[in-house]
Amino acid sequence: MQTEQTIDEVHSLPAYSYVDSLMQGSHKVVYHIERECAEDLPIVEDEEGIKYKDNRYTLNITKDGTKLFSKQFTKADFKSKLSENFQDLGIMDGMRFNRAEEGKLYFNTCISYPESDMTCPFLLIIGPDGSYAIEDDTTVEDDEVPSI
C-alpha cells in the first residue's frame, strides 16, 4: 500500500557505508566511503515544493595501514564549479571509486537534482601524497550517473 507524500515531509537518502581495497604496486590501499544526511545543512526544496535533506560524504583512505586521506565533502566543496541552480536545488548524492592510475586514486562524485537525472559529475582525484583536486568529469555518459 502506497501513501501519499505530504508537502511538509522531508525526504532523505539512507545512511551508507562501503569499504574496499586495491593494490597499488606493492601497497595495499583501503578506502571507506560513508554517506549520511547532513542535518546541519539547509533543506533543498525543488520547484514543486518537495523538500530534501542534503548529504555529507566522508572519504577515508589508508595506504599500508597508515592514514593517507580523510575528509568530509558536502555540496559546498563544489560550489565554485556549480551553476546557481545546482547550488540552490542540488544535493550531493553520489561517490564511488573509479580507478587507480599513476599513483592517483580517482573517485566519481556528483551533485544532482533530487530524484532526477539532472547531474553535475566530478572527479575527485587523490594524489599519492594525500593531496586532492576536484575536476569536472567530462567522461560520464548521460546514462552513467554515479550514485550509491
Rosetta silent file (secondary structure, phi, psi, omega in degrees, C-alpha in Angstrom):
SEQUENCE: MQTEQTIDEVHSLPAYSYVDSLMQGSHKVVYHIERECAEDLPIVEDEEGIKYKDNRYTLNITKDGTKLFSKQFTKADFKSKLSENFQDLGIMDGMRFNRAEEGKLYFNTCISYPESDMTCPFLLIIGPDGSYAIEDDTTVEDDEVPSI
SCORE:     score description
SCORE:     0.000 S_00000001
   1 L     0.000  129.748 -177.600    0.000    0.000    0.000 S_00000001
   2 L   -99.056  141.408  177.378    1.420    3.364   -1.023 S_00000001
   3 L  -107.819  148.168  177.166    0.972    6.505    0.999 S_00000001
   4 L   -76.039  141.269  176.595    0.808    9.988   -0.422 S_00000001
   5 L   -83.386  147.531  177.802    3.658   12.241    0.490 S_00000001
   6 L   -97.976  157.760 -178.271    2.827   15.490    2.157 S_00000001
   7 L   -65.420  -23.295 -179.189    4.328   18.805    1.187 S_00000001
   8 L   -85.979  -12.959 -179.612    5.845   19.077    4.685 S_00000001
   9 L   -67.093  137.919  178.332    7.629   15.720    4.502 S_00000001
  10 E  -109.784  118.668 -177.415   11.416   15.989    4.148 S_00000001
  11 E   -84.772  150.257  177.427   12.961   13.218    2.055 S_00000001
  12 L  -150.462  154.279  174.678   16.424   11.825    2.681 S_00000001
  13 L   -83.462  149.085  179.042   18.736    9.142    1.384 S_00000001
  14 L   -70.789  156.291  174.679   19.614    6.323    3.780 S_00000001
  15 L   -60.800  151.327 -175.020   22.981    6.194    5.501 S_00000001
  16 E  -147.185  142.654  176.923   25.537    4.213    3.511 S_00000001
  17 E  -143.067  131.553 -178.804   28.954    2.721    4.189 S_00000001
  18 E  -140.350  129.950  178.064   31.234    0.961    1.705 S_00000001
  19 E  -125.157  136.511  175.873   34.765   -0.365    2.221 S_00000001
  20 E  -151.687  170.477 -179.906   37.022   -1.871   -0.430 S_00000001
  21 E  -140.948  164.667  177.283   40.708   -2.257   -1.136 S_00000001
  22 E  -153.650  164.677  175.386   43.120   -2.451   -4.041 S_00000001
  23 E  -104.357  130.311  171.797   46.793   -2.938   -4.644 S_00000001
  24 E  -114.879   98.185 -172.568   48.878   -0.062   -5.995 S_00000001
  25 L    63.909 -123.727  178.906   52.142   -1.758   -6.832 S_00000001
  26 L   -95.381    7.396 -176.454   53.189   -3.407   -3.568 S_00000001
  27 E  -101.627  132.756  175.005   50.992   -1.106   -1.447 S_00000001
  28 E   -90.389  123.552  179.502   47.576   -2.076   -0.094 S_00000001
  29 E  -112.994  127.648  177.751   45.146    0.828   -0.284 S_00000001
  30 E  -117.173  129.702  176.190   41.840    0.681    1.610 S_00000001
  31 E  -121.331  145.671 -177.850   39.118    3.249    1.005 S_00000001
  32 E  -131.893  120.013  178.796   35.966    3.780    3.020 S_00000001
  33 E  -110.623  128.278  176.181   33.063    5.872    1.712 S_00000001
  34 E  -126.970  141.655  174.590   30.252    6.877    4.062 S_00000001
  35 E  -120.934  137.530  174.149   27.094    8.862    3.360 S_00000001
  36 E  -142.402  151.482  172.791   24.932   10.494    5.986 S_00000001
  37 E   -66.043  135.128 -178.636   22.113   13.015    5.937 S_00000001
  38 L   -95.747   91.920 -177.720   23.544   16.370    6.853 S_00000001
  39 L   -62.129  -24.230 -176.926   21.117   17.628    9.465 S_00000001
  40 L   -89.581   -3.156  179.032   23.114   20.873    9.778 S_00000001
  41 L   -96.120  156.301 -179.746   22.873   21.806    6.090 S_00000001
  42 L   -61.435  146.385  174.025   19.965   23.732    4.551 S_00000001
  43 L   -71.060  138.699  177.171   16.971   21.764    3.284 S_00000001
  44 E   -98.363  130.777  179.073   16.733   21.746   -0.524 S_00000001
  45 E  -117.874  125.086 -179.258   13.288   22.420   -1.959 S_00000001
  46 L   -79.383 -179.660 -174.979   12.568   21.569   -5.584 S_00000001
  47 L   -66.368  -17.036  178.073   10.361   23.560   -7.936 S_00000001
  48 L   -96.464    3.714  178.357    7.295   21.545   -6.847 S_00000001
  49 L    86.824    5.959  178.051    7.884   22.301   -3.163 S_00000001
  50 L   -79.883  134.404 -173.432    9.180   18.819   -2.271 S_00000001
  51 E  -104.143  143.957 -178.554   11.883   19.025    0.403 S_00000001
  52 E  -137.315  142.943  170.858   15.107   17.020    0.635 S_00000001
  53 L   -83.274  141.490  175.484   17.938   16.769    3.126 S_00000001
  54 L   -81.170  171.710 -175.104   21.387   17.219    1.637 S_00000001
  55 E  -122.011  158.072  173.340   24.150   14.680    2.256 S_00000001
  56 E  -122.542  131.071  176.141   27.657   14.576    3.625 S_00000001
  57 E  -111.296  135.962  175.371   30.169   12.060    2.288 S_00000001
  58 E  -114.014  129.467  177.661   33.244   11.035    4.227 S_00000001
  59 E  -117.905  118.623  175.233   36.183    9.508    2.383 S_00000001
  60 E  -117.375  133.173 -179.781   38.907    7.790    4.399 S_00000001
  61 E  -132.338  131.632  172.273   41.895    6.186    2.681 S_00000001
  62 E  -118.120  149.624  176.744   44.750    4.223    4.224 S_00000001
  63 E  -126.199  116.514 -175.713   47.894    3.030    2.490 S_00000001
  64 L    53.786   37.716  176.591   49.634    0.060    4.112 S_00000001
  65 L    83.689   -2.753  179.756   47.636    0.759    7.274 S_00000001
  66 E  -105.756  137.172 -179.232   48.682    4.436    7.530 S_00000001
  67 E   -60.490  124.262  175.781   46.175    7.256    7.019 S_00000001
  68 E  -101.908  -38.998 -172.993   46.643    8.805    3.585 S_00000001
  69 E  -154.417  141.305  175.034   43.470   10.886    3.304 S_00000001
  70 E  -155.729  119.427  179.991   40.425   11.781    5.390 S_00000001
  71 E  -158.804  146.050  171.050   37.851   14.427    4.527 S_00000001
  72 E   -96.764  137.843  179.896   34.139   15.122    4.674 S_00000001
  73 E  -119.879  139.372  171.055   32.589   16.509    1.496 S_00000001
  74 L  -131.437  176.750  178.430   29.390   18.476    1.012 S_00000001
  75 H   -55.650  -31.219 -178.874   27.932   20.383   -1.891 S_00000001
  76 H   -59.786  -28.807  179.131   29.839   23.456   -0.652 S_00000001
  77 H   -67.511  -15.297 -177.152   33.134   21.814   -1.716 S_00000001
  78 H  -112.339    3.321 -171.271   31.914   22.005   -5.339 S_00000001
  79 H   -51.635  -43.356 -176.785   30.273   25.441   -5.156 S_00000001
  80 H   -66.408  -15.828 -178.394   32.739   27.202   -7.465 S_00000001
  81 H  -104.598    1.060 -175.571   32.000   24.626  -10.180 S_00000001
  82 L  -106.050  144.125  171.062   28.182   24.692   -9.855 S_00000001
  83 L   -68.096  163.930  179.431   25.617   26.895  -11.559 S_00000001
  84 H   -59.840  -37.661  178.841   23.380   28.900   -9.239 S_00000001
  85 H   -62.354  -43.596  179.283   20.507   26.463   -9.916 S_00000001
  86 H   -70.481  -31.165  175.582   22.581   23.453   -8.831 S_00000001
  87 H   -63.910  -38.939 -176.744   23.804   25.382   -5.778 S_00000001
  88 H   -85.583  -40.373 -169.676   20.183   26.035   -4.770 S_00000001
  89 H  -108.067   -5.756 -176.795   18.348   22.918   -5.990 S_00000001
  90 L   -96.509  159.412  172.079   21.016   20.181   -5.985 S_00000001
  91 E  -128.620  155.687  173.945   22.172   17.738   -3.348 S_00000001
  92 E   -78.912  117.272 -172.797   25.367   15.739   -3.100 S_00000001
  93 E  -133.644   16.404  176.916   24.144   12.282   -3.960 S_00000001
  94 E  -164.506  142.450  170.918   26.958   10.065   -5.154 S_00000001
  95 E  -155.646  130.092  176.909   30.532    8.977   -4.620 S_00000001
  96 E  -152.710  154.357  177.243   32.233    5.838   -5.889 S_00000001
  97 E   -68.336  139.183  178.269   35.703    4.593   -6.725 S_00000001
  98 E  -108.732  -58.962 -176.227   36.593    4.897  -10.404 S_00000001
  99 E  -167.612  165.719  170.702   40.217    3.838  -10.892 S_00000001
 100 E  -116.714  132.330 -176.458   43.814    3.969   -9.739 S_00000001
 101 E  -153.585  127.268  177.119   46.297    5.372  -12.225 S_00000001
 102 L    51.270   43.258  177.377   49.909    6.581  -11.909 S_00000001
 103 L    81.585   -4.372 -179.331   49.730    6.588   -8.107 S_00000001
 104 E  -103.132  152.492  175.245   46.492    8.581   -8.012 S_00000001
 105 E  -111.861  132.798 -177.759   43.028    7.442   -6.938 S_00000001
 106 E  -114.358  129.324  177.850   40.007    8.665   -8.891 S_00000001
 107 E  -123.132  135.571  172.090   36.506    8.835   -7.430 S_00000001
 108 E   -83.323  140.397  174.138   33.316    9.804   -9.264 S_00000001
 109 E  -149.167  159.397 -178.536   31.058   12.143   -7.357 S_00000001
 110 E  -153.686  157.001  169.781   28.113   14.304   -8.316 S_00000001
 111 E  -113.345  127.845 -175.529   25.669   16.994   -7.335 S_00000001
 112 E  -135.330  156.910  167.048   22.196   16.269   -8.684 S_00000001
 113 L   -70.149  133.350 -178.115   18.658   17.493   -8.564 S_00000001
 114 L   -56.608  140.686  177.180   16.950   15.036   -6.193 S_00000001
 115 L    51.333   43.633 -177.129   15.135   12.121   -7.862 S_00000001
 116 L  -146.661  164.019  174.757   16.240   13.316  -11.283 S_00000001
 117 L   -97.858    9.751  175.861   18.836   12.518  -13.922 S_00000001
 118 L   -81.127  114.175 -172.606   19.992   16.154  -13.957 S_00000001
 119 E  -143.141  152.332  170.592   23.529   15.948  -12.561 S_00000001
 120 E  -113.334  103.142 -178.481   26.880   17.721  -12.390 S_00000001
 121 E   -86.341  145.486  179.854   29.531   14.969  -12.363 S_00000001
 122 E  -135.341  158.196  168.952   33.003   15.482  -10.932 S_00000001
 123 E  -108.528  126.169  172.916   36.244   13.567  -10.497 S_00000001
 124 E  -100.227  118.279 -173.868   37.786   13.686   -7.057 S_00000001
 125 E  -112.919  120.137  179.621   41.489   12.925   -7.512 S_00000001
 126 E  -103.053  122.110 -179.148   43.580   11.874   -4.518 S_00000001
 127 L   -79.793  164.981 -179.177   47.334   12.220   -5.021 S_00000001
 128 L   -64.468  -16.291  178.171   49.952    9.804   -3.670 S_00000001
 129 L   -97.309    3.427 -179.953   50.851   12.402   -1.004 S_00000001
 130 L    92.320   -0.462  176.135   47.235   12.752    0.219 S_00000001
 131 L   -73.849  164.454  177.734   46.530   15.973   -1.683 S_00000001
 132 E  -142.597  157.446  176.164   43.289   16.233   -3.624 S_00000001
 133 E  -140.943  151.746  176.417   41.779   18.029   -6.591 S_00000001
 134 E  -118.586  125.955  178.976   38.246   18.308   -7.951 S_00000001
 135 E  -128.186  153.110  171.980   37.738   18.393  -11.700 S_00000001
 136 E   -62.230  139.375  177.430   34.688   18.344  -13.945 S_00000001
 137 L   -97.592  102.428 -178.325   34.077   14.806  -15.170 S_00000001
 138 L   -90.439    1.708 -177.401   33.664   15.088  -18.915 S_00000001
 139 L   -95.698   -9.060 -176.331   33.741   11.310  -19.426 S_00000001
 140 L   -74.753  127.517  174.817   30.362   10.487  -17.853 S_00000001
 141 L   -79.866  160.556 -178.497   27.742    9.430  -20.357 S_00000001
 142 L   -56.749  -30.958 -177.456   24.158   10.566  -19.826 S_00000001
 143 L   -95.133   10.585 -178.060   23.203    7.070  -18.607 S_00000001
 144 L  -116.980   58.702  179.885   26.162    6.742  -16.203 S_00000001
 145 L   -77.878  117.914 -178.634   25.141    8.853  -13.220 S_00000001
 146 L   -72.912  125.949  176.961   27.433    7.935  -10.318 S_00000001
 147 L  -155.689  161.077  174.818   25.462    7.205   -7.183 S_00000001
 148 L  -133.869    0.000    0.000   25.383    4.920   -4.216 S_00000001
